[in-house]
Amino acid sequence: MQVFVIDDDEISTFLAEQVLLEEDEATSVSTFASASDAFETLTKHAQTDVPEMVLLDLHMPEMSGWEFLDALRPYEQYLYGRCHIYILSSSLDPEDETKAGLYTLVSGFLQKPIDPDVLQALFSQVKNDTIF
């Protein structure tokens, strides 16, 4: 399974990547410190080759996670059911989780750091929900 981790915090990215690489399900992990770089990579092949899972931080400079999700709206028809986005945030604001639920492409809201047991459940969910 191809996974993108989008987070400007190097420590959070490193930890998420390590947990992902320990799992047999993640065949490819790409990390992005910039949401705009991830957006460019993701949309370049949106009709043919997209990651099955994206772990997205909300609070980043230049382009926030919210702006990333807004920018993906024109691509929803290509991504829905193929690319599952999970918010991975240290935010404790319940409004963030509520707002995330308004985005069609967001499959869940997770707290940092990601728990390996939670990750296994996500892999199962993505496998069962993915449209090929």
C-alpha atoms as an extended CHARMM CRD file, in Angstrom:
* protein
*
       132  EXT
         1         1  MET       CA              0.0000000000        0.0000000000        0.0000000000  PROA      1               0.0000000000
         2         2  GLN       CA              1.3530000000        3.4090000000       -0.9640000000  PROA      2               0.0000000000
         3         3  VAL       CA              1.2280000000        5.9720000000        1.8750000000  PROA      3               0.0000000000
         4         4  PHE       CA              1.9090000000        9.7290000000        1.9220000000  PROA      4               0.0000000000
         5         5  VAL       CA              2.8150000000       11.4760000000        5.1910000000  PROA      5               0.0000000000
         6         6  ILE       CA              2.3330000000       15.2450000000        4.9630000000  PROA      6               0.0000000000
         7         7  ASP       CA              3.7090000000       17.0590000000        7.9980000000  PROA      7               0.0000000000
         8         8  ASP       CA              6.1760000000       19.9140000000        8.4760000000  PROA      8               0.0000000000
         9         9  ASP       CA              7.3310000000       18.6010000000       11.8630000000  PROA      9               0.0000000000
        10        10  GLU       CA             10.4170000000       16.4330000000       11.2370000000  PROA      10              0.0000000000
        11        11  ILE       CA             10.0460000000       14.4420000000       14.4580000000  PROA      11              0.0000000000
        12        12  SER       CA              6.3660000000       13.6490000000       13.8170000000  PROA      12              0.0000000000
        13        13  THR       CA              7.1580000000       12.6700000000       10.2430000000  PROA      13              0.0000000000
        14        14  PHE       CA             10.0240000000       10.4330000000       11.3520000000  PROA      14              0.0000000000
        15        15  LEU       CA              7.8680000000        8.6920000000       13.9740000000  PROA      15              0.0000000000
        16        16  ALA       CA              4.9720000000        8.1580000000       11.5540000000  PROA      16              0.0000000000
        17        17  GLU       CA              7.3350000000        6.8330000000        8.9010000000  PROA      17              0.0000000000
        18        18  GLN       CA              8.9470000000        4.3900000000       11.3370000000  PROA      18              0.0000000000
        19        19  VAL       CA              5.5910000000        3.0240000000       12.4950000000  PROA      19              0.0000000000
        20        20  LEU       CA              4.4600000000        2.6760000000        8.8700000000  PROA      20              0.0000000000
        21        21  LEU       CA              7.6430000000        0.8940000000        7.7910000000  PROA      21              0.0000000000
        22        22  GLU       CA              7.2830000000       -1.6000000000       10.6240000000  PROA      22              0.0000000000
        23        23  GLU       CA              3.9890000000       -2.7020000000        9.1250000000  PROA      23              0.0000000000
        24        24  ASP       CA              4.0270000000       -5.1380000000        6.2120000000  PROA      24              0.0000000000
        25        25  GLU       CA              1.1030000000       -3.3220000000        4.6140000000  PROA      25              0.0000000000
        26        26  ALA       CA              3.0350000000       -0.1670000000        3.7120000000  PROA      26              0.0000000000
        27        27  THR       CA              4.9310000000       -0.9750000000        0.5330000000  PROA      27              0.0000000000
        28        28  SER       CA              5.9020000000        2.6450000000       -0.1190000000  PROA      28              0.0000000000
        29        29  VAL       CA              6.0550000000        5.6320000000        2.2420000000  PROA      29              0.0000000000
        30        30  SER       CA              6.5850000000        9.1140000000        0.8090000000  PROA      30              0.0000000000
        31        31  THR       CA              7.0400000000       12.0360000000        3.1700000000  PROA      31              0.0000000000
        32        32  PHE       CA              6.3670000000       15.6920000000        2.4390000000  PROA      32              0.0000000000
        33        33  ALA       CA              7.2680000000       18.6560000000        4.6520000000  PROA      33              0.0000000000
        34        34  SER       CA              5.1410000000       20.8560000000        2.4000000000  PROA      34              0.0000000000
        35        35  ALA       CA              1.4580000000       20.3310000000        1.6220000000  PROA      35              0.0000000000
        36        36  SER       CA              1.8970000000       22.1440000000       -1.6820000000  PROA      36              0.0000000000
        37        37  ASP       CA              4.5960000000       19.6620000000       -2.7790000000  PROA      37              0.0000000000
        38        38  ALA       CA              2.3380000000       16.7690000000       -1.7920000000  PROA      38              0.0000000000
        39        39  PHE       CA             -0.5810000000       18.3720000000       -3.6460000000  PROA      39              0.0000000000
        40        40  GLU       CA              1.4940000000       18.7030000000       -6.8120000000  PROA      40              0.0000000000
        41        41  THR       CA              2.6460000000       15.0820000000       -6.6100000000  PROA      41              0.0000000000
        42        42  LEU       CA             -0.8060000000       13.7470000000       -5.8010000000  PROA      42              0.0000000000
        43        43  THR       CA             -2.6850000000       15.6590000000       -8.4770000000  PROA      43              0.0000000000
        44        44  LYS       CA             -0.1250000000       15.0130000000      -11.2050000000  PROA      44              0.0000000000
        45        45  HSD       CA             -1.3740000000       11.4250000000      -11.4730000000  PROA      45              0.0000000000
        46        46  ALA       CA             -4.7850000000       11.7480000000       -9.8060000000  PROA      46              0.0000000000
        47        47  GLN       CA             -6.5620000000        9.8150000000      -12.5360000000  PROA      47              0.0000000000
        48        48  THR       CA             -4.1820000000        6.8670000000      -12.5830000000  PROA      48              0.0000000000
        49        49  ASP       CA             -1.8600000000        6.4510000000       -9.5930000000  PROA      49              0.0000000000
        50        50  VAL       CA             -2.6680000000        7.7570000000       -6.1280000000  PROA      50              0.0000000000
        51        51  PRO       CA             -1.6180000000        6.6760000000       -2.6400000000  PROA      51              0.0000000000
        52        52  GLU       CA             -4.1920000000        4.5240000000       -0.9060000000  PROA      52              0.0000000000
        53        53  MET       CA             -3.5470000000        6.3560000000        2.3780000000  PROA      53              0.0000000000
        54        54  VAL       CA             -2.5500000000        9.9160000000        3.2720000000  PROA      54              0.0000000000
        55        55  LEU       CA             -1.6950000000       11.0350000000        6.8030000000  PROA      55              0.0000000000
        56        56  LEU       CA             -2.1860000000       14.8050000000        6.8480000000  PROA      56              0.0000000000
        57        57  ASP       CA             -1.1920000000       17.3610000000        9.4680000000  PROA      57              0.0000000000
        58        58  LEU       CA             -3.4600000000       20.4000000000        9.7000000000  PROA      58              0.0000000000
        59        59  HSD       CA             -1.2130000000       23.2150000000       10.8630000000  PROA      59              0.0000000000
        60        60  MET       CA              1.6030000000       23.8770000000        8.4060000000  PROA      60              0.0000000000
        61        61  PRO       CA              3.0680000000       27.0440000000        6.9130000000  PROA      61              0.0000000000
        62        62  GLU       CA              2.5650000000       27.9830000000        3.2610000000  PROA      62              0.0000000000
        63        63  MET       CA             -0.3670000000       25.5920000000        2.7190000000  PROA      63              0.0000000000
        64        64  SER       CA             -2.2880000000       24.2220000000        5.7020000000  PROA      64              0.0000000000
        65        65  GLY       CA             -3.9660000000       20.8460000000        5.7920000000  PROA      65              0.0000000000
        66        66  TRP       CA             -7.3040000000       22.6290000000        5.3950000000  PROA      66              0.0000000000
        67        67  GLU       CA             -6.0660000000       24.4310000000        2.2880000000  PROA      67              0.0000000000
        68        68  PHE       CA             -4.7470000000       21.1210000000        0.9470000000  PROA      68              0.0000000000
        69        69  LEU       CA             -8.1890000000       19.5440000000        1.3780000000  PROA      69              0.0000000000
        70        70  ASP       CA             -9.8820000000       22.5400000000       -0.2400000000  PROA      70              0.0000000000
        71        71  ALA       CA             -7.4910000000       22.3680000000       -3.1980000000  PROA      71              0.0000000000
        72        72  LEU       CA             -8.3480000000       18.6780000000       -3.6870000000  PROA      72              0.0000000000
        73        73  ARG       CA            -12.0820000000       19.3370000000       -4.1540000000  PROA      73              0.0000000000
        74        74  PRO       CA            -11.8500000000       19.4480000000       -8.0010000000  PROA      74              0.0000000000
        75        75  TYR       CA            -10.1210000000       16.0320000000       -7.8890000000  PROA      75              0.0000000000
        76        76  GLU       CA            -12.6130000000       14.2740000000       -5.6100000000  PROA      76              0.0000000000
        77        77  GLN       CA            -14.1320000000       12.2830000000       -8.4650000000  PROA      77              0.0000000000
        78        78  TYR       CA            -10.7330000000       10.6930000000       -9.1330000000  PROA      78              0.0000000000
        79        79  LEU       CA             -9.7030000000       10.2300000000       -5.5020000000  PROA      79              0.0000000000
        80        80  TYR       CA            -12.8690000000        9.1400000000       -3.7060000000  PROA      80              0.0000000000
        81        81  GLY       CA            -12.6850000000        5.4700000000       -2.7650000000  PROA      81              0.0000000000
        82        82  ARG       CA             -9.0770000000        5.2390000000       -3.9260000000  PROA      82              0.0000000000
        83        83  CYS       CA             -7.2610000000        7.6940000000       -1.6500000000  PROA      83              0.0000000000
        84        84  HSD       CA             -8.1420000000        7.6880000000        2.0550000000  PROA      84              0.0000000000
        85        85  ILE       CA             -7.0420000000       10.7900000000        3.9300000000  PROA      85              0.0000000000
        86        86  TYR       CA             -6.5970000000       10.6600000000        7.6790000000  PROA      86              0.0000000000
        87        87  ILE       CA             -5.9640000000       13.8130000000        9.6510000000  PROA      87              0.0000000000
        88        88  LEU       CA             -2.9850000000       13.1740000000       11.9410000000  PROA      88              0.0000000000
        89        89  SER       CA             -2.8930000000       16.0770000000       14.3600000000  PROA      89              0.0000000000
        90        90  SER       CA             -1.7840000000       17.1080000000       17.8080000000  PROA      90              0.0000000000
        91        91  SER       CA             -4.7950000000       19.4330000000       17.9840000000  PROA      91              0.0000000000
        92        92  LEU       CA             -7.1510000000       18.8680000000       20.8790000000  PROA      92              0.0000000000
        93        93  ASP       CA             -9.7360000000       21.2780000000       19.4900000000  PROA      93              0.0000000000
        94        94  PRO       CA            -12.9910000000       19.3380000000       18.9150000000  PROA      94              0.0000000000
        95        95  GLU       CA            -13.8730000000       21.8330000000       16.1830000000  PROA      95              0.0000000000
        96        96  ASP       CA            -11.0040000000       20.4740000000       14.0700000000  PROA      96              0.0000000000
        97        97  GLU       CA            -12.4510000000       16.9770000000       14.1670000000  PROA      97              0.0000000000
        98        98  THR       CA            -15.9300000000       18.3020000000       13.3720000000  PROA      98              0.0000000000
        99        99  LYS       CA            -14.6060000000       20.3490000000       10.4560000000  PROA      99              0.0000000000
       100       100  ALA       CA            -12.6230000000       17.3600000000        9.1390000000  PROA      100             0.0000000000
       101       101  GLY       CA            -15.8650000000       15.3940000000        8.9720000000  PROA      101             0.0000000000
       102       102  LEU       CA            -17.1950000000       17.8700000000        6.4200000000  PROA      102             0.0000000000
       103       103  TYR       CA            -14.6260000000       16.7650000000        3.8330000000  PROA      103             0.0000000000
       104       104  THR       CA            -15.6630000000       13.8300000000        1.6590000000  PROA      104             0.0000000000
       105       105  LEU       CA            -12.0990000000       12.5750000000        1.2670000000  PROA      105             0.0000000000
       106       106  VAL       CA            -11.3290000000       12.5280000000        5.0050000000  PROA      106             0.0000000000
       107       107  SER       CA            -11.7170000000        9.0160000000        6.3840000000  PROA      107             0.0000000000
       108       108  GLY       CA            -10.7860000000        9.7650000000        9.9810000000  PROA      108             0.0000000000
       109       109  PHE       CA             -9.1560000000       11.9970000000       12.5730000000  PROA      109             0.0000000000
       110       110  LEU       CA             -6.1780000000       10.6580000000       14.5450000000  PROA      110             0.0000000000
       111       111  GLN       CA             -4.0440000000       12.0200000000       17.3460000000  PROA      111             0.0000000000
       112       112  LYS       CA             -0.2480000000       12.1800000000       17.1220000000  PROA      112             0.0000000000
       113       113  PRO       CA              1.7400000000       10.0560000000       17.5360000000  PROA      113             0.0000000000
       114       114  ILE       CA              0.0420000000        7.3190000000       15.5680000000  PROA      114             0.0000000000
       115       115  ASP       CA             -0.5140000000        4.1040000000       17.4670000000  PROA      115             0.0000000000
       116       116  PRO       CA              0.5350000000        0.8750000000       15.6790000000  PROA      116             0.0000000000
       117       117  ASP       CA             -2.7510000000       -0.8310000000       16.6250000000  PROA      117             0.0000000000
       118       118  VAL       CA             -4.7250000000        2.0760000000       15.1790000000  PROA      118             0.0000000000
       119       119  LEU       CA             -2.6070000000        1.8800000000       12.0410000000  PROA      119             0.0000000000
       120       120  GLN       CA             -3.4610000000       -1.8060000000       11.5870000000  PROA      120             0.0000000000
       121       121  ALA       CA             -7.1510000000       -0.9350000000       11.8170000000  PROA      121             0.0000000000
       122       122  LEU       CA             -6.6670000000        1.8060000000        9.2130000000  PROA      122             0.0000000000
       123       123  PHE       CA             -4.9660000000       -0.5870000000        6.8150000000  PROA      123             0.0000000000
       124       124  SER       CA             -7.9050000000       -2.9750000000        7.1530000000  PROA      124             0.0000000000
       125       125  GLN       CA            -10.3870000000       -0.1580000000        6.6040000000  PROA      125             0.0000000000
       126       126  VAL       CA             -8.5550000000        1.0840000000        3.5140000000  PROA      126             0.0000000000
       127       127  LYS       CA             -8.3490000000       -2.4210000000        2.0380000000  PROA      127             0.0000000000
       128       128  ASN       CA            -12.0790000000       -2.9490000000        2.5200000000  PROA      128             0.0000000000
       129       129  ASP       CA            -13.0800000000        0.4890000000        1.2050000000  PROA      129             0.0000000000
       130       130  THR       CA            -10.7040000000        0.9230000000       -1.7240000000  PROA      130             0.0000000000
       131       131  ILE       CA            -12.2050000000        1.0040000000       -5.1970000000  PROA      131             0.0000000000
       132       132  PHE       CA             -9.8060000000       -0.1850000000       -7.8890000000  PROA      132             0.0000000000
